[in-house]
Amino acid sequence: MRNAESLYDLRVDGDRLWRRLEALGEVGAILGPNGERGCARLALTDADREGRDLVVGWMRDLGLAITIDAVGNVVATRAGTDATAAPVMVGSHIDTVRTGGRFDGNLGVLGGLEVMETLEQHGISTRHPISVAFFTDEEGARFQPDMLGSLVYVGGMALEDALDVRAADDNARLGDELARIGYAGPTPCPTATAPHAYVELHIEQGPVLEDEDITIGAVTGVQGISWTELTIVGQSAHAGTTPMRLRHDAGYVAAAITAGVRAIAREMGGTQVATVGRCELLPNLVNVIAAKATMTVDLRNTDEARLEKAEASFHALCDQLAKDEGVTIERRSLARFEPVEFDEGMIKLVQRTAQRLGHSTKMMPSGAGHDAQMLARVCPTSMIFVPSVNGLSHNIAEFTKPADISAGANVLLQVVLAKAMEGAV
Amino acid sequence: MRNAESLYDLRVDGDRLWRRLEALGEVGAILGPNGERGCARLALTDADREGRDLVVGWMRDLGLAITIDAVGNVVATRAGTDATAAPVMVGSHIDTVRTGGRFDGNLGVLGGLEVMETLEQHGISTRHPISVAFFTDEEGARFQPDMLGSLVYVGGMALEDALDVRAADDNARLGDELARIGYAGPTPCPTATAPHAYVELHIEQGPVLEDEDITIGAVTGVQGISWTELTIVGQSAHAGTTPMRLRHDAGYVAAAITAGVRAIAREMGGTQVATVGRCELLPNLVNVIAAKATMTVDLRNTDEARLEKAEASFHALCDQLAKDEGVTIERRSLARFEPVEFDEGMIKLVQRTAQRLGHSTKMMPSGAGHDAQMLARVCPTSMIFVPSVNGLSHNIAEFTKPADISAGANVLLQVVLAKAMEGAV
């Protein structure tokens, strides 16, 4: 085995990683009006299958041992020297939102593959095995809740319940779609073995690193997430003849909730955010008061008590509007995750490693949900953030500079090596 | 010719009229969850053709002279004794909104047919010819502007422009759809002959008559209508990682406009109403800030100056929101009609006739647009309103009691007779 000094000098091949990001981005590629190169690879669609097949092919080329579990999570492992040691795991997801980018998720998976190839190329053995995983349906854009694959992986949701989830768009059953694309695997899920540690490289998906001109974020935890679907039922009527005071306008109530949760977030300040991303009216005609509105509310905060306060304000707003307008509002929780705090040792390891490699760094929470928050339930976990240009993600204009991609992958490599060498003599 | 006294005693056959309403309502019939019997017969669809064919068949059975003009308006005429006299016209439309009822429009057309059949049955000749018309695309649910057929009929819109209008849903061209269903007729449009008078029987489509327990509304005019389509372009981004202050959220702006026009209508009071019936977000996902919103705003007032004030407030609201949120708002006028005042003699004739027949009556404006407002440009015009149960219209639960239908049709008969006998010796 090489000595620590020479391992410290090991670096990934940034061009090779970039080429893999480009190749995977071509699967489900969408092009914007200004030449933006986005991606639409919704979970368990044909495009997702094609993306999975491409990544599994690369895993196979590297001689990794591949397992596919019952919810479609794919784990590829490079053996360690100690047969009893638990693997150091890296990973993320390769599904995207409907109009997504080419870095979100993909970077963590392909960054992990690049770590594997770098070790292989330099003939480096580690005590712990190293696994790279991609988890099913992280985005939740087609099947809810989001982070479904990693949630089931750590035992947070029963496999049977996950397989029975229905797609928001076409009502397809998750288990059926998994079988259809050939990724209903034989490996049991949840996993029998907790990893030794988990680290996920990811784009920030927000504007903070770029604003402060910082290259590496050492991620301290993940905001709590509360997703609610509302079905508002009013009374359709003629837009010209129904006096304002006699209306039961589901569209107006949807709008008042949308404006209301914005006001709640503004008043609470801090990390509180509130978004209505989805809203549909029925019958959706210019001169008919809407009989029905369906919408979602996305609330997030790093602090559980404050997230609960935001939820309480939101529910009080709904109750008041339902009463004032004479409509009913049915509420259904689509996802609810408490804020997650990552392992202090892992956070500091990411920070120290970034500093050692000469990068500016800051400790920061994640505004988005990530598979890492599920793995944090079963092993020491942290994440490595790299800057998003203009803070954009879930957008075809999503972009991270090649230099930042390489910087993040090298931090990933060194963090993985440090964990995989633990206990080695 | 009979004397005036015996004509005064003439009454329609309410059952026959009701049966025709039922039969026409079966074309494009939709059933509600509680047994409501609605109708979906969008302009120039196959269902509209079927409805037109049914009504034209009844016109033919009555031996009327039928003309179909270049924009698909159908006029059926019963000859008068004076070959030089202009016809007294009655009519309305038979297209419906997507989830409409079985009375809106249909009543004016089939009430007119019932007047014809009553006169025929009793062998009554009139000096003026009597015409019953149904006009193309009154609702504007498929092709905008609404009241398109009657607008072209009176020369308010060039025929070529009308034929080039595109459907909101499938982009079909009006002229092509007209030809496809066989209703691109040979009669020139606009009409060469202004009617002697025009009177339209219609359901109120609002709650006023029912609330005040009144049977017949003598309609004084029609509210001015202002329809605007807005396209709001912001910036899609991740719902979790984008601080509230950095958002360019098209969905939020749509909601703020919806809530804002409600506030404008409430503050202005009087007859001012404001409705956002249509709103669509893109990409319409729970965790993505909307990049784009498309919506409509429907403003109405009986007073032109106040309608202009509402429009100015609405535009100022849009300008302010666009600036505050950093989005662009493109505005396109879909329809703009000034308030219309009907002919005083015609209004009073409706009122006096209703009183003579023993009905409670009130003078009232119409909150909805009607073909009558177009005909008012070329001849003395008024309308007869009958109550809508629960004030509902543009709704599958739309209903008017048979007794009120008969009452309205008898007022129509007597008003038509009075006008058609004018100048007779």
Interface residues (C-beta under 8 A of the other chain):
Chain A: V97 R98 T99 E139 G140 A141 Q144 D146 E204 Q205 G206 P207 Q223 I225 W227 E229 Q235 S236 A237 H238 A239 G240 T241 T242 P243 M244 L246 D249 G251 Y252 A254 A255 A256 I257 T258 A259 R262 A265 R266 Q272 V273 A274 T275 V276 G277 R278 C279 E280 L281 P283 N284 L285 V286 N287 V288 I289 A290 A291 T296 D298 R300 L334 S366 G367 A368 G369 G391 L392 S393 H394 N395
Chain B: V97 R98 T99 E139 G140 A141 Q144 D146 E204 Q205 G206 P207 Q223 I225 W227 E229 Q235 S236 A237 H238 A239 G240 T241 T242 P243 M244 L246 D249 G251 Y252 A254 A255 A256 I257 T258 A259 R262 A265 R266 Q272 V273 A274 T275 V276 G277 R278 C279 E280 L281 P283 N284 L285 V286 N287 V288 I289 A290 A291 T296 D298 R300 L334 S366 G367 A368 G369 G391 L392 S393 H394 N395
